[in-house]
C-alpha cells in the first residue's frame, strides 16, 4: 500500500509494484504464451485469460445480473 513501484520493464519503462506483475507484462514484449487451452490449444500469456477462455467450452456463466437475473 506504499505506492512504490520498484519493478521496471527494460523494454518500455513501465513500473510495477510486484515482480509477478512485471513478469506477466514482459510477455507482451516476448510474445511468450505459456498457458495453453487443453480443449483447443489456443495459448495465452496469463492464467486468468485462459480461465476466462475455457468458459467458452463449458458454457459456464458465473456472473448474474442483480437487476434482471440474467447470467453471463
Secondary structure as the mmCIF struct_conf table of DSSP 4:
data_model
#
loop_
_struct_conf.conf_type_id
_struct_conf.id
_struct_conf.beg_label_comp_id
_struct_conf.beg_label_asym_id
_struct_conf.beg_label_seq_id
_struct_conf.end_label_comp_id
_struct_conf.end_label_asym_id
_struct_conf.end_label_seq_id
STRN STRN1 UNK A 7 UNK A 8
TURN_TY1_P TURN_TY1_P1 UNK A 10 UNK A 12
STRN STRN2 UNK A 15 UNK A 16
BEND BEND1 UNK A 17 UNK A 18
HELX_RH_AL_P HELX_RH_AL_P1 UNK A 19 UNK A 30
STRN STRN3 UNK A 35 UNK A 36
TURN_TY1_P TURN_TY1_P2 UNK A 38 UNK A 40
STRN STRN4 UNK A 43 UNK A 44
BEND BEND2 UNK A 45 UNK A 46
HELX_RH_AL_P HELX_RH_AL_P2 UNK A 47 UNK A 58
TURN_TY1_P TURN_TY1_P3 UNK A 59 UNK A 59
STRN STRN5 UNK A 64 UNK A 64
TURN_TY1_P TURN_TY1_P4 UNK A 66 UNK A 68
STRN STRN6 UNK A 71 UNK A 71
#
